[in-house]
């Protein structure tokens, strides 16, 4: 559980750096790793941070990027239920 919390905290700090400094996901993560080299957000967090970057550092519910993400989550949820 502890490592999951660290991944989440790293993703939040990375998103904060992206928004406040207008950094790309890679640059923000690199900046964070200068302070703590053991930062390894999981692929799910990294994908969401990339989506955040692609949407201009904001959550835009009308964006096709966001709608595609939500549709994918819905499909995954449905698939899990029918198994």
C-alpha positions in Angstrom: 0.0 0.0 0.0 2.8 2.4 0.8 4.3 2.2 -2.7 0.9 2.9 -4.3 0.6 6.1 -2.2 4.0 7.2 -3.2 3.1 6.7 -6.9 0.0 8.8 -6.4 1.8 11.5 -4.6 4.4 11.6 -7.3 1.7 11.9 -10.0 0.1 14.8 -8.1 3.4 16.7 -7.7 4.2 16.1 -11.3 0.8 17.5 -12.4 1.4 20.5 -10.1 4.8 21.2 -11.8 3.3 20.7 -15.2 0.6 23.3 -14.5 2.5 25.9 -12.6 5.7 25.7 -14.6 4.1 24.8 -18.0 6.4 21.8 -18.2 5.9 18.7 -20.3 5.2 15.4 -18.4 8.8 14.3 -19.1 10.3 17.6 -17.9 8.2 17.8 -14.8 9.0 14.2 -13.9 12.7 14.8 -14.5 12.5 17.9 -12.3 10.9 15.8 -9.5 13.5 13.1 -9.9 16.3 15.6 -9.2 14.9 15.9 -5.7 13.9 12.2 -5.3 15.4 9.8 -7.7 13.1 6.9 -6.7 10.0 8.4 -8.3 8.3 5.9 -10.6 4.6 6.6 -11.3 2.8 3.6 -12.8 1.7 3.6 -16.5 -1.9 4.5 -15.6 -0.7 7.7 -13.9 1.7 8.5 -16.7 -1.0 8.1 -19.3 -3.3 10.5 -17.4 -0.5 13.0 -17.0 0.1 12.9 -20.8 -3.6 13.4 -21.4 -3.5 16.4 -18.9 -0.6 17.8 -21.0 -2.4 17.2 -24.3 -5.4 19.1 -22.9 -3.4 22.2 -22.1 -2.8 21.5 -18.4 -6.5 21.5 -17.5 -9.3 19.0 -17.3 -11.6 19.7 -20.2 -14.7 17.5 -20.0 -15.7 18.6 -23.5 -12.3 17.6 -25.0 -12.3 14.6 -27.4 -9.2 13.4 -25.5 -11.1 13.3 -22.2 -14.2 11.8 -23.8 -12.1 9.0 -25.3 -10.5 8.3 -21.9 -13.9 8.1 -20.2 -15.3 5.8 -22.9 -12.3 3.5 -22.5 -12.8 3.4 -18.7 -16.5 2.6 -19.3 -15.7 -0.2 -21.7 -13.1 -1.7 -19.2 -15.7 -1.5 -16.4 -18.3 -3.2 -18.6 -15.9 -6.0 -19.6 -15.0 -6.7 -16.0 -18.7 -7.0 -15.0 -19.5 -9.6 -17.7 -16.5 -11.8 -16.9 
